[in-house]
Amino acid sequence: MYGQQKASGNPLSSKSGLGFALAQQAIRQYMACGGGENGCFSFKIFVNKWFWYSRTDSFTEMSIPIPPRPNGYRIGLGNALIQTEVFVDIECPFSKRAWETLQKVVAGWGEQVAFTAVPTVLCDHRQSWDLTKAATLVADGEPERFWRFFSYLYERQSSFSAEAFKQKSQLDLHNLISEFIEDFSELPDRAYLLKKLASEQLEKQAKHSVRYAIARGIWSTPTFLINGAKADSLDSSATVSDWQTLLDSLLRQDEN
């Protein structure tokens, strides 16, 4: 993600030719739509896939390993009637706006609705990956702690925005992350944290939700899936009332 970090292979030179195929498909759709917003959808999905595939040795269709636990961090019951998946990027200002509303929405639904936060990383957010790893480290599999730490990070988003890091390095980011974690929790010292952030085990853990988002075709954040279907009426500008209206209507349909 940083200029000094080089991908381990040229994705478009793979023998599989998948890089060319995806690029051609994305460009054809972009041109067929006359460019603009619709065409960008396909192209951004391609760019995000290219970015993540380029972190592997070859650009073959990514086989997603079976995770040891469900993807994301769920608040609510696993058998709740309505399952809501919330795809967010910690560096995305629109995700931040939606997250602030979600804190109010989540509190009011009890056992009827469950909310699963799925952290993902968009290819143009260079600080997001290391921050997502940090959230994975802090959460340690505990959903409520993840939600609290993500709220903590969103409150400080301006300190790791693209503008704030225009002249800074990855080491600067790691030091900032260490300060965040030390302030938020009682985890061990900074040297330990920096070592953990660079560990292969943590990287594998954090990749599960990102790969899941890519597999679901998530190219922008925030994106909301309700019972597996995209909630097109909800975006970062959705209010608590908008959420209430939609969820109430779904519950009424079940009653009928």
N, C-alpha and C positions, 0 to 999 in steps of 0.2 A: 504494500500500500504506500510505502514511502519510496522516495527516489533511490535510496540506497539499497532497497530490497529488490532482488531480481527473481522473477518467476523461474521455476525449475525446468522450463521447457517452452518451446514456441508452440502455442496451441494450434495455430493454423498450419503448421508443418507436419502434423500428425499423419501417420499412414492411413488412419481411418478416414480421413477427409471430412470428419464430422464438423470441424471448424468451418471449412468452406461451405458445407451444406447449411449449417445454421446461419452463417452470414448471408448467403444468397437468399435463404428463405426470409430472413428479417428484412433485407433490402427490398426484395420483391413486394412484400406486404406494405412496406413503407411507401414505395412508389405507387402501388395500386390504390392506396388510400390518399394519394396526392400529398404525401408527407403529412405534416401536421400531427395532431395529438394521437389519432388512431394508429398511424404508422409507427409512432414512437413507442407504443406499447410493446410491439414485437421486438423492436430494436433494443429497447432497454432490457427486456428479458434476456436477449442474446448477450448483451454486454455483461450483465450480472453473471450469467452462466460461464462466459468466457473468463471472467475474472476469477471465479472459484475453480474452474477446471485448470486454469493455468498454474494453480498452486500444487498440482499433481504432476507426475512425470509424463503424462500423455493426455491428449485431448480426446479421450474416448467417452462414450456415454457413461455418466457417473452412476455407479452402483452405490446406493445409500445403505450403509451398514445398519443392521437392526440395533436400535439404541437399547441400552439396558433399562431405561425408564421411558415413560411417555414423553413426547416432545413438549417443551414449554413448561410453564409454571401456573398450575390451576388453583384458583380461588373458588371454592364451592365443591359440590359433590360430583363424583364421576358419573352418577346415574341421574343427575339433574335433567329435567325435561328439555331444557334449552342449553346447548353447549356453544359458547361463544369463544372464538379464537381471535386474538388481537395481535396482529403482526406489526411490530414497531422497531424503529431504528433509533438508538440512543442519541445519535447526532442530528436526527431529523427534527426541525422546528415544528413541523406539522404533527409529528408523533407526540412531541411535548405538549402541544395544545390539546390533542385528543386524550392524552394520559391524564391531564388535569381534570377533564370531564369524567373520565372513567372512574377516578377515585370516588366520585359522588354516586355514580351509577352502581358500582359494585356493592356498595354498602346497603342498598335498598332491596335486594332480591332474595335474600335468605337461601332456601334450599331449591327454589324453582329454576334458578339460572346459575350456571357456572361460567367463569371467565378464565381463559388460559392465555397468558402473555407469552408470545413467541418472539424472542429477540432475533432480529435478522440484520443483515449488513448490506447496505446498498453500495455499489462499486465506487460511487463518487464521494463517500464519506470515509476519509482515511483514518480518522481517529476511532471509528465505531468498532472495529474488530477487537482492538485491545481492550476497550471499555466493556464490550460484551464478554470477553474472557474474564475480566475482573468481576463482573456481575455473577458469572457462573461460579467463580471462586468463592465469592462472599456468600452466595445462596447455599452452596453445598447441598443442593437438592431440596431445600426448604422453600416452597412457593411464597409464603408470606414475607420471608426475609428478602427474596428476590424483588418482590413488588416494592418493599420499603427502600431497598437500595437503588432501584431504578428511579423512584421518586426523588431520592437524594441527588442522583446524578442529573436528572432533568432540571432540578433547581439550580444547578451549577453549569448548565449547558454552555453558557456564554464563555466559560473559561477554556473549553476545548473545541470551540467552533472552528470552522475553516479559517475565518478571519483571525482568530486568536492564535492559531498555529501556523500562520503563513510563513513565519521565519523560524519555526521551532522544529525540533527533531523528535524521533521516536523515544529517545532517552528522556527528553523533557516530558513527554506524555506519560511514560512509565513512572517518573518521579511524581507527577501530578496524581496519577492513579493511586500510588502508594499513600500519598497524603490523604486522599479521599477514603481509602480503606481504613487507614489508621484512625481517622476522625470518626468514621461510621461505626467501627466494630472494635473488638478486642483481639483481633487476629495478631499473630506474631510480628516481629520487627520487619523493617523495610527490606533488608537484604533477603529475607525469606520470601517476602511477597514478590520481589522482582524475579527471584528464581522460579517461583511457582507460575508467574505470568508467562515465562518462557518455556514451560514444561510441555512435553508432547501430550501428556495425559490430559491436561487442561484444554489444550487445543482440540483434542478429539471430542471432549465433552461439549465444548462450545459450538463445534461444527454441527452437531446433531440438529439443532433447531434451525440453523441457517440453511442446511441442506434440505430440510423439510420444507422451508419456505420456498426455496427454488423449485422443488418438485411440485409444489402447488401452484407454480406460476406467479408468485408474488413478486412484482417488479417495483412497487411503490409503497410507501408507508405514510400514514397508517392504512392497513387493509383489515377489514373485519369479515370473518366467516361465521355464520350462524347455522348450526347443525350441518356444517360442511358446505353451505352455499354462501356465495359472496353477498354481503349486505350492501347493495349499491346505493341505498338511500343514506348510508352513514359515511361520513368522512371526518376530517379534522374539525370541521365547523359544526358538527352535530351537537346539539344541546342535550342536557339531561332529559328534557321533555321529549326530544326526538327519540331518544333511546326508550323512554317509558312508553311512548305510543307504539313503537314497533314491537317491543317485547310483550306488551299487553295484548296486542292483536294476535300474536302467535299463541299465547296462552289461551285466549278465547277460542281460537280455532281448534285447539286440542279438546276443550270442554265440549265443543259441538260434535 
